[in-house]
Amino acid sequence: MKNVDLGLLILRLDLGICLFMHGFGKILHGVNGVKSILVGAGLPSFLAYFAYLGEVLAPIMIAVGFYSRAGAALVFASSIIILYSFFGFSNLLELNSVNGFKAELIYLYIAMSICIIFSGSGKYAIKQD
């Protein structure tokens, strides 16, 4: 059985729900933690407010299938900023205590968003793209 559209729906729901949970934490507690990470990496603190786009709005867009490609592009951009500011580009292959990548979750978000950018939302979406 081959059902690409069902696979895209599962991919969209997984990425959208998992990433939204990070955004929900920012809704409840604010972005001060993100600000300190960005400033520590030499980036301006106002970029922290874009976390609401990349971790609240974009995941909702992706999960429901409304301009999923645009939402995935926002997730991709946010993930690159996270890679730089939190992990540093020089530590991309650094391993954790169980020999997985420290940035493994971010790599998964990047891969999933790239899949949606190239494939679109599939037919189980509010607005197919």
C-alpha positions, 0 to 999 in steps of 0.5 A: 500500500502506497499513500504519499498523502497520508505520509505527508499528513503524518509528517505534518502533524508530527512536526507541527505538534512537536514544534508547537509544544516548544512554542507553547512554552514560550507563550506561557513563559516568554522568550527571555531564555531565547533572548539570552541565548541569542545575545550570547551568540552575538545576535540581537535580542529582538530576534527572540520574538521571531520564535513565536512565528517559527514555533507557534504560527508555522507549526499550526500552518504546517499541521492543518495544511495551510500554506505548509510550504511557507510554514516549513520555510519559517521552521527551516529558518528558525532551525538554522538560527537555533543551530548557530546560536545554541549549538554553534556551527563549529559543533555540528557533529558533537555527540551526546552521552549516548552517541547521538548528535547534540543537535539531533532534534534540530536536524530532524526539524530541518529534514522534516521541513525540507520534505514539506518544502519539496513535497507540499502539504498533500491532499489532506490539507486545508489549502493544498500547495 
